[in-house]
Amino acid sequence: MKIVLVGCNHRSAPVAVRERLAFDGPKLDRALDAFAERFPNVEAVLLSTCNRVELYAAGDQPAQVPDLECAAEFLAAFHGLAVFDLTPHLYFQADHTAVHHLFEVAGSLDSLVPGESQILAQVKEAYRIARERRLTGPVTNALFQKAIAVGKQIHTSTEIARKKVSVSSVAVEFACEIFEADQFPEKTVLVIGAGKMGELTLEHLCELRPGRILVTNRTPQKAAEVAAKWKGQAVPFERLDDWLAEADLVLSTTGSPQPLVTRDRFAAVMRRRGNRPVFIVDIAVPRDVAPDVGDLENVYLYNIDDLQRERDKNLKAREREMLKARTIIDRETGSFLSELTHQPHAGPVSSQLRQEWDTRREVELARL
């Protein structure tokens, strides 16, 4: 029995190569059909995401299972690429290392951001499609079912996915420390500016379902575009103090060379607010909100450095959890390969035992 893996990921290949190798939509079905024709009697699963393209193949006739050269030729021919351009970006693993790698992928240890949960769903989907195309068999069925179980175990028994490791998601984590999750439908979010990081943070905030989103920008058209995208309302920049008085969460990301909001200005806003708590995320560089605004009562101000420090702390926490996850993967890899090795030898014994049990059952039924 042989299991092989041929593929590339975010470490071995630049995005330009991964794009050309991607199996999106109907292309995946065609590739699996082409593989079945090229390599009959070989099981296969194709995993294709933005960060990786991996072909897993298995069979009980090792000579029929493609090696690196054959797999590279297949991938290159399917995509119309030159083999010599593709091969330097590919890696090849067999048996123990291939199984171990798949378990790491399913457990999100091999992801660009370790601990992200999306990859497990992508592994499930790749397996489902291959199974529907009748490309899986005893080995790949057992392998991918085990990989999915290992991925679930890692996510439930370790803290690897609990701590946020992007600046935008850390901002939302801080917001949840100030307001209860069930309060967000009653809250107003104000976005000042329309930078890329601001939109990414707004995307995470929208997961909390805030009641109202206000977007203001010196360029009204830009404010309208962002507001339309997130089902918010574009409001005039000239009335910034009015919007600050209404907002519960403020996200500021302009390119202003000077602070937009000083301590004195925001102190007047807080009086209008009746001193209600406000959460401010200032991810602009230079800063939009003067640092001493955070000294005011009920003002929770975080800048880009605060978010990055928390992100780095969370990354270190994830690294500690990765050690636990690797222990699980090492154990489950050995367990899986041991079961796979002994299964063929156990077949005749199981058959003999089953035959004896059936005979005894028939004798007992006849007697009764």
C-alpha positions in Angstrom: 0.0 0.0 0.0 1.4 3.4 -0.9 0.2 7.0 -0.1 1.8 9.9 -1.9 1.4 13.7 -1.8 2.5 16.1 -4.6 1.8 19.8 -4.2 2.8 23.4 -3.5 1.8 25.9 -0.9 2.4 29.5 0.2 5.9 28.6 1.3 7.1 26.7 -1.8 5.4 28.7 -4.6 4.6 32.4 -5.2 1.0 33.4 -5.7 1.5 33.6 -9.5 2.3 29.9 -9.6 -0.5 28.9 -7.3 -3.0 30.9 -9.4 -2.0 29.0 -12.5 -2.3 25.6 -10.7 -5.7 26.3 -9.0 -8.6 23.9 -9.6 -11.6 26.1 -9.2 -15.2 25.3 -10.0 -15.7 22.8 -12.9 -12.0 22.5 -13.4 -11.7 20.3 -10.3 -14.2 17.8 -11.7 -12.4 17.7 -15.0 -9.0 17.2 -13.4 -10.3 14.3 -11.3 -11.8 12.6 -14.4 -8.5 13.2 -16.2 -6.6 11.7 -13.3 -8.8 8.6 -13.3 -8.2 8.1 -17.0 -4.4 8.6 -16.7 -4.0 6.5 -13.5 -6.6 3.8 -13.4 -7.0 1.9 -10.1 -5.4 4.7 -8.2 -7.4 6.6 -5.5 -7.0 10.4 -5.4 -8.2 13.6 -3.7 -7.3 17.1 -5.0 -7.2 19.9 -2.4 -7.1 23.4 -4.0 -7.2 26.6 -2.0 -5.7 30.1 -2.3 -2.7 29.0 -0.4 -2.1 25.4 -1.6 -2.7 22.9 -4.4 -2.1 19.3 -3.2 -2.8 16.0 -4.9 -3.1 13.0 -2.6 -3.0 9.6 -4.3 -3.0 6.0 -3.0 -3.1 2.4 -4.2 -2.3 -1.2 -3.3 0.0 -1.4 -6.3 2.9 1.0 -5.5 4.1 1.0 -9.1 0.8 2.4 -10.3 0.8 5.4 -7.9 2.4 8.5 -9.5 5.7 9.7 -8.4 6.8 13.3 -8.4 7.7 13.3 -12.1 4.4 11.7 -13.2 2.3 13.9 -11.0 4.2 17.0 -12.2 3.6 16.0 -15.8 -0.1 15.5 -15.1 -0.5 18.9 -13.4 1.5 20.7 -16.0 -0.4 19.1 -18.9 -3.8 19.8 -17.4 -3.0 23.5 -16.9 -0.9 23.9 -20.1 2.3 24.7 -18.2 5.9 23.7 -18.8 7.0 20.9 -16.5 10.4 22.5 -15.9 8.7 25.7 -14.7 6.5 23.9 -12.3 8.7 21.2 -10.7 10.9 23.6 -8.7 7.9 24.7 -6.7 6.5 21.2 -6.0 7.1 19.0 -2.9 6.7 15.2 -2.8 6.0 13.2 0.3 5.1 9.5 0.8 3.4 7.3 3.4 4.2 8.6 6.9 5.3 12.1 5.9 2.3 12.4 3.5 -0.2 11.3 6.2 1.5 13.6 8.8 1.3 16.5 6.4 -2.4 16.1 5.7 -3.1 15.9 9.4 -1.2 19.2 9.9 -3.2 20.8 7.0 -6.5 19.7 8.5 -5.4 20.9 11.9 -4.5 24.2 10.3 -0.8 24.0 11.5 0.4 24.3 8.0 -1.7 27.4 7.2 -0.5 30.9 6.5 -2.1 31.9 9.8 -1.9 28.8 12.1 -5.2 28.0 13.8 -7.6 29.4 11.1 -10.7 27.2 10.8 -11.5 27.6 7.1 -9.0 24.9 5.9 -10.8 22.1 7.7 -14.0 22.9 5.7 -11.9 23.0 2.5 -10.4 19.5 3.3 -13.9 18.2 3.8 -15.1 19.7 0.5 -12.1 18.3 -1.4 -12.8 14.8 0.0 -16.6 15.1 -0.7 -16.0 16.0 -4.4 -13.4 13.2 -4.9 -15.8 10.7 -3.3 -18.7 11.8 -5.6 -16.4 11.4 -8.6 -15.6 7.8 -7.4 -11.9 8.6 -7.0 -11.7 7.6 -3.4 -11.3 4.1 -2.0 -10.5 2.2 1.1 -7.2 4.1 1.8 -8.2 7.6 0.9 -11.6 7.2 2.7 -9.9 6.1 5.8 -7.2 8.7 5.5 -9.5 11.8 5.0 -12.0 10.7 7.5 -9.2 10.4 10.0 -7.7 13.8 8.9 -11.1 15.5 9.5 -11.4 13.8 12.9 -7.9 15.0 13.8 -8.6 18.5 12.6 -11.7 18.6 14.8 -9.8 17.2 17.8 -7.2 19.9 17.5 -9.7 22.7 17.3 -11.7 21.4 20.3 -8.9 20.2 22.6 -6.4 23.0 22.1 -6.6 26.8 22.2 -4.9 27.2 18.8 -7.9 28.9 17.2 -9.1 30.9 20.2 -6.7 33.8 20.2 -7.0 36.3 17.3 -3.9 36.9 15.3 -4.8 39.6 12.8 -4.9 43.3 13.7 -8.5 43.7 12.6 -9.7 40.7 14.5 -7.9 41.8 17.7 -9.8 45.1 17.4 -13.0 43.2 17.5 -11.8 41.1 20.4 -11.2 44.4 22.4 -14.6 45.6 21.5 -16.2 42.5 22.9 -14.4 43.2 26.2 -16.1 46.6 26.5 -19.6 45.7 25.2 -21.6 42.5 25.7 -22.1 40.5 22.4 -25.9 40.8 22.7 -25.6 44.6 22.9 -24.1 45.1 19.5 -27.5 45.2 17.6 -28.2 48.4 19.6 -24.8 50.0 18.9 -23.7 52.5 16.2 -20.4 52.1 14.4 -18.7 55.2 12.9 -16.0 54.7 10.3 -13.8 57.8 9.6 -11.9 57.4 6.4 -12.0 54.5 4.0 -8.6 52.8 4.1 -8.1 49.1 3.3 -7.3 48.2 7.0 -10.4 50.1 8.1 -12.6 48.1 5.8 -11.1 44.8 7.0 -11.7 45.8 10.6 -15.3 46.8 9.6 -15.8 43.4 8.1 -15.0 41.8 11.4 -17.1 44.2 13.3 -20.1 43.5 11.0 -20.0 39.9 12.2 -21.2 41.3 15.6 -24.3 42.7 13.7 -24.2 46.4 14.9 -27.5 48.2 14.6 -26.2 51.1 12.5 -23.0 51.8 10.5 -22.1 55.4 9.6 -19.3 56.2 7.2 -17.7 59.6 6.7 -14.9 60.8 4.5 -13.6 64.0 3.1 -14.5 62.6 -0.3 -18.3 62.0 -0.2 -18.2 59.5 -3.1 -15.7 57.3 -1.3 -17.9 57.4 1.9 -20.9 56.4 -0.2 -19.0 53.5 -1.8 -17.9 52.0 1.5 -21.4 52.6 3.1 -23.1 50.8 0.2 -20.8 47.9 0.5 -21.6 47.3 4.2 -25.2 48.4 4.1 -24.4 51.6 6.1 -25.1 55.3 5.7 -22.7 57.9 4.3 -22.7 61.1 6.4 -21.1 64.5 5.9 -17.5 64.9 7.1 -18.2 68.5 8.2 -20.5 67.2 11.0 -17.9 64.8 12.5 -18.6 66.0 16.1 -22.3 65.0 15.7 -21.4 61.5 14.5 -18.9 61.1 17.3 -21.6 62.0 19.8 -23.8 59.3 18.4 -21.3 56.5 17.9 -20.5 53.7 20.4 -17.6 52.3 18.3 -15.4 54.6 16.3 -13.0 53.2 13.6 -10.6 55.9 12.3 -8.3 55.3 9.4 -7.6 58.5 7.5 -4.4 59.8 5.9 -4.5 63.1 7.9 -1.0 64.5 8.8 -2.4 66.0 12.0 -4.8 64.5 14.6 -8.4 65.0 13.7 -9.6 64.6 17.3 -7.9 66.4 20.2 -8.5 65.9 23.9 -10.5 69.2 24.2 -12.6 68.5 21.1 -13.5 65.0 22.4 -14.1 66.2 25.9 -16.9 68.4 24.5 -18.2 65.4 22.5 -18.3 63.3 25.7 -20.4 66.0 27.5 -22.9 65.8 24.6 -22.9 62.0 24.9 -23.7 62.2 28.6 -20.4 60.4 29.3 -21.6 57.2 27.6 -18.7 54.7 27.1 -17.1 54.8 23.6 -14.6 52.4 22.0 -12.2 54.0 19.6 -9.8 52.1 17.3 -7.3 54.4 15.7 -5.4 52.5 13.0 -4.2 55.5 11.1 -0.5 56.4 10.9 0.0 59.2 11.7 -2.7 58.9 14.4 -6.1 60.5 13.9 -6.9 60.6 17.6 -4.6 62.3 20.1 -3.2 59.8 22.6 -4.5 61.8 25.6 -8.1 61.4 24.4 -7.7 57.9 26.0 -7.3 59.6 29.4 -10.9 60.8 29.4 -13.3 58.8 31.5 -15.2 56.1 29.7 -13.1 56.5 26.6 -11.3 53.2 25.5 -8.8 54.2 22.9 -6.5 51.7 21.0 -4.0 52.5 18.3 -2.2 50.3 15.8 0.7 49.6 18.2 -1.8 48.4 20.9 -3.4 46.0 18.5 -0.1 44.7 17.1 1.2 44.0 20.7 -1.9 42.0 21.5 -1.6 40.2 18.1 2.0 39.3 18.9 1.0 38.0 22.4 -1.7 35.9 20.8 0.7 34.5 18.2 3.0 33.3 21.0 0.1 31.7 22.8 -0.8 29.9 19.5 2.7 28.7 19.2 2.5 27.1 22.6 -0.8 25.4 21.6 0.8 24.2 18.4 3.1 22.0 20.5 0.0 20.3 21.9 -1.4 20.0 18.4 1.7 18.4 17.0 1.6 15.8 19.8 -1.9 14.8 18.7 -0.8 14.6 15.1 2.3 12.5 15.8 0.2 10.1 17.9 -2.7 9.9 15.3 -0.3 9.5 12.4 1.3 6.5 14.0 -2.1 5.0 15.0 -3.5 5.4 11.5 -0.5 3.8 9.7 -0.5 1.0 12.2 -4.2 0.3 11.5 -3.6 0.5 7.8 -0.7 -1.9 7.9 -2.4 -4.5 10.0 -5.8 -4.3 8.2 -4.9 -6.6 5.3 -3.5 -9.2 7.6 -6.5 -9.0 9.9 -8.9 -9.7 7.0 -8.6 -13.5 6.8 -8.8 -13.8 10.6 -11.9 -11.7 10.7 -13.5 -13.7 7.9 -12.7 -17.0 9.7 -14.2 -15.7 13.0 -17.3 -14.4 11.3 -17.8 -17.7 9.6 -17.5 -19.6 12.9 -20.0 -17.1 14.6 -22.5 -17.5 11.7 -22.2 -21.3 12.0 -22.8 -21.3 15.8 -25.7 -18.8 15.4 -27.4 -21.1 12.9 -26.9 -24.2 15.1 -28.4 -22.3 18.1 -31.3 -20.9 16.1 -32.1 -24.5 14.8 -32.0 -25.9 18.3 -34.4 -23.2 19.6 
